[in-house]
Amino acid sequence: MKGSNDQLSRIDKNILSIMQNDGRITYAELARQVGLTTTPCIERVRRLERDGYIKHYSTVLNPEQLDAGLIVFVQIRLDRTSKDTFAQFKSAVLELPEVQECYLVSGNFDYLIKARLPDMSAYRVFLEESLLSVPAVQESTSVMVMEAVKETLTIPIR
C-alpha cells in the first residue's frame, strides 16, 4: 500500500518524526510534544499503524556488544540459465541471519547484500559455506566497511 504524504496532517508528520527517533515515547509525552491530549494522539497513532505508515516497532541493538562489528557489502551476480534463479536466490538469502539487507539492483550485478559478522574469519566461512553455496551464484565481490560514518533508518518527513 503506497501512502501519500499529502494525506498526512502537520500533526501526523510530527508524530511520525518523533516516534521514529523514540519508539518508546509514552503516549502522554508524545501528545504533549505534538499539542494534543492523549486520547486523540493514541487514535492518530493507531490510524497511522492501520494505514501502513508505521510498519512495526523494533529495538536498535549495538552490534559491537553482540560480536557483529564487521559490516560487509557483497555484490552478487547470478547465473541466468534457469528462470527460477532469482526465486531460488531470494529464498536462500532470507534464511541467512547474517544478512541484514538484500536488494535486487540494476547494473553490473544482480543483488547487493549488507551482512554483519564478528570478523574476517567468520566472513570467509559465511561467504564460502553460505553465500557461494546458493545455487546460481556465479560471482561475488565484497567490500569491507572500515568505518560506519552514518547508519540510520530515519526517513525524512516533509
Salt bridges, closest charged atoms under 4 A:
ASP12 OD1 - ARG44 NH1 2.91
ASP12 OD1 - ARG47 NH2 2.89
GLU29 OE2 - ARG32 NH2 2.58
GLU101 OE2 - LYS114 NZ 3.78
ASP110 OD1 - ARG80 NH2 2.09
GLU128 OE2 - ARG124 NE 3.01
GLU139 OE1 - ARG77 NH1 2.68
GLU151 OE2 - LYS114 NZ 3.02
GLU151 OE2 - ARG116 NH2 2.85
